[in-house]
Amino acid sequence: MMINGGAPHYKSLNPNATLTSIKSIYNTKIIGIFTRSLESINAKLEAKKALLYHFTMSDIASRLKMIEAW
């Protein structure tokens, strides 16, 4: 639809919709950062768990050898 001498008429932007869109983008970025942070923490915990398991199994094996030698 043309108004004012042929200039195209656009709906004005809904400020609430624009704000919602900005919040959505911001929240998506924050969630992404938070998710990467949790993944990093989870990876560190998994590494510690594997290390603990390794040392526990080593300790059990060495104790069994000591018992067998006794």
Summary of the structure (lengths in Angstrom):
residues: 70
radius of gyration: 30.7
end to end distance: 97.1
largest distance: 103.9
contacts: 118
relative contact order: 0.05
helix: 79%
strand: 6%
